[in-house]
Amino acid sequence: MISIIDYGAGNLKSVQHALTTLGFESDIVSSKEKIIESDALILPGVGAFRDAMEQLKSMDLAETIKNQAENGKPILGICLGLQLFYETSYENGTWEGLGLLEGEIVRFRDDVKVPHMGWNTLIPHSDVNPEKGLAEGISEKDYAYFVHSFYAEPKNQDEVVLWSDYGLKFPAAVQKGNIYGMQFHPEKSSEVGMKLLKNFGELVT
Amino acid sequence: MLAKRIIPCLDVRNGRVVKGQKFQNIKDVDDPVRLAKTYSELGADELVFYDITASNEERDIFIDVVEQTAEQVHIPFTVGGGIRSVEDFRKVLKAGADKVSVNSAAVKNPQIIQEAAEKFGSQCVVLSIDAKQNEEGRWSVYLNGGRVNTEKDALEWAKEGERLGAGEIVLNAMDTDGIKTGFSLDITKAISEQVNIPVVASGGAGTQKHFLEVLTEGKADAALAASVFHFEEIEIKALKNYLAENDVEVRQIP
């Protein structure tokens, strides 16, 4: 069972519909107990970094999510969910994230339109195996749907699975062991997104 | 590279997709969910649903269409029409819409843009502007399907919308809407150059070349059309091939 964490941020149903279409059982959860019981977690998210962190803390979920992830439970962060995995975000201030991954969340420069909105190409990291893992079957011809103004600057670039390019190269998908992140919305990225969600689902169930 | 987007627009009334000209002569076209699915399969990058109903009863049918689309179609879609409050935003987002476009309500109360952006994030707040050129060549913002001139300058309104927190602008040029003589390039270009958020051009698509023009000369980030797609005068896949041949970055599906 994959649990989608509901903390009041964003469109959970689309993620669940996509998982159902792919044949994965999923549940929308908002309690510690359910998070602890589940086989894998998805942390979705739209909106502001600070609000999301505050909401996770006020629902007393932040520590549980962190502990579960640190103890090896697979977790996928989508969009803001990915950003929350990092140590610090500079979105309208300086905010502390979950600290599961090392690095910072920074804003796109003003030489490009912000938000970065639309379909952009996915560029597999040089040493990523295209035949297995999260990026299985993904090539540079594939597009995913992005909507965001901030992006991750990871300390360790080897954690990047897929890059994308918007004025500069930024991580589109990351992985460190059991911790997965996608900056785009796989649930809105048509066949390519479904392929990536399927890869995640198969890796964790 | 970020691709230019092609967006079919579905006007929905009483659970059916309809199409009119210059907001008149309404014709029934198709089932919205079926059509949304077809467009997604053909390579549409996004969809827009406009609720052109009046009664509350029909509004419920519309919400049902939004829910079914969210379940069956895995590309982003915007919902517009009849959005008057932050609560309306919440309702359609909850039903599964990714973005919400607001038009008249924002003209009457610009704060709605700010409130919605603070609550749900700028990424889902779309400012839709109906503009028409006046005799001096300036573009004014219109309401109620072009019947009411607000005397507001379209370019200034777009900039204000960005400042208030809109994440995208849909510019509907009313002179060309439904008459297929091409998008309005000048105003699209002017707005696109002066705001730092994506601009979607709408109104006037008749040929593939019109799309090419607005996405290059007009500097639009996306182009929206209805009847040319509904009546199969332009096929999305062929349009994207044509744009790619003319060096426009588009998402092509195999």
Interface residues (C-beta under 8 A of the other chain):
Chain A: N11 K13 S14 H17 A18 T21 V46 G47 A48 D110 K113 V114 P115 H116 M117 G118 W119 N120 T121 Y143 Y145 V147 H148 S149 D165 Y166 H185 E187 K188 S189 S190 E191 G193 M194
Chain B: M1 L2 A3 K4 R5 S40 D45 A70 E71 Q72 H74 I75 P76 L93 G96 D98 F120 G121 S122 Q123 C124 G167 E168 N196 I197 P198 D221 A222 R251 I253
